[in-house]
Amino acid sequence: MHESARLNVFLGARNLNEHFLPPHLAYLGSFLRKRPMNLLFPFSVTISTAICGVLATEAAFAADPFDQAGYTFLATMMALAILEHWFLVLPIPAEAMWNWSMKSRDAAQGHAHDGHSKGMTHPTTPITSLGSVN
């Protein structure tokens, strides 16, 4: 499913969220196409939904608790992967869930000129040049 998501992003998706790329990787956004959907998406979602159904059925009818837990885990992971695929093409602002994580990047860029992160201070002298402490 990871490879399917990568191919779907490469072939074109609505929600690429390329603004989450760090500045040194911003050039990767040039490889991504913004499209409503691509031709691979319906096939990847349909096939993965069928596989998820098979895994859920196996989990429901498993005789051994170990097998039941294993199939339940696999079905859950497959369902989350399908949800991830849908987030790529649905016209919803899914990036709103992750905007909180961008605040640290903005703070770090704001303090880049003095070399300090927000709330943290570092010595300006390298540790190797400090004398021994007795």
N, C-alpha and C positions, 0 to 999 in steps of 0.2 A: 504494500500500500504506500510505503514511503516513495518508492520509485514511481508509482502511478501519480502521486501528488506532484513530484518533481517534473514529470513529463507534462502534466496538466498546466503547471505554472509556466513551463517553457513554451508550450504551444499557445498559451493565452488564457487568461482568467480575468474576471472583473476586479477582484480584491487581491492585489499583489502585495500590498503593504510594504512597498519598497522604501518608504520613509523610515522603516525600522532598521535598515542597513546602516552600520556604523560608517562614519565618513571615509575611512580608508577602504571600504568595500562598496562605495556608492556606484562605482563603475559597473557593478554587476546588474544594476537596474537597466542598463542598456540592452541586456540579453532577454529581458522580460517583455512580453506583449500584453497590453491591456485590451481584452476582448470580452464580450458578454459570456461566451462559452466556446469551447473547441469541440472537434468531432470525437476526441478520445473520451471526454467526460461522460457521456451517456453509457458507453460501454463499460468503463471502469466502475461507475456507480452501480450499474445493473448486475454485473458479475460479482462485485463485492457484496452487494445486498443478498444475492443468492447464497454465497458462501457463508455469510453471517446467519442466514436462516438455517442452513445445514448445521452450523456449529451450535446454534441455540437448540435445535431439535435434538442433537446428540447430547447436549447438556441435560435436557429435560428427561431423556430416556436412558441415561447412563445408570448402570447398576452399582458401580463402585463410586464411593464418595470422592476418591481422588480423580477419577475420570470426569465426574460431574463438575468438580471445582476447576479442572483444567479446561474443559470445554466452555464453561461459563466465563473464565478469564479470556479465552481466545475470542469468544463471541462479543464480549464487552470491548476488547481492543479493536475488533473489526468495526463495531458500531461507532466507536469514537473516530476511527479513520474515515468512515463514511461521512460523519458529521464534519470532519475537517475538509473533505472534498466539497461538501455543500457550502461551507463558509467561503470557499474560493469563488463561487459564482453567484450566490444570493446577494441581492442589492441591500445588504444591511451593513452598518458600520461596525464590523467585528473588531476593528482596531481599537475601538473605545475600551475594550476589555484590557488592553495592554498599554494604554497611554500613561498609566501610573509609572511604568518602568522607564519611560523616556525622561522623567524628571531628573533622575540621577545623571543622565547623559547631558542634559541641558546645564545642570549645575557644574559638571566637570568641564564643559566647554567655557562656561563663564569664568572659571578660575584657572583656565589653562595658562594665562599669562604669568601667574606667580607660582605655578607648580603645586598648588595645594588643592586638595579635595575639600568639599564642604564639611566643616566640623572636625577636620583632621589637620594636625600640624606635623611637619616633618623637619628634621634638622637640615640646615643648608650645607653643613659640613659632612662629607662622606664618613662613614663609620670607620673606615680603615685609617683615616688621618687623625682620629681622636687618640689621645694618650691613654695609657692603661689606667684603670680606676683601681685605687688601693682601698 
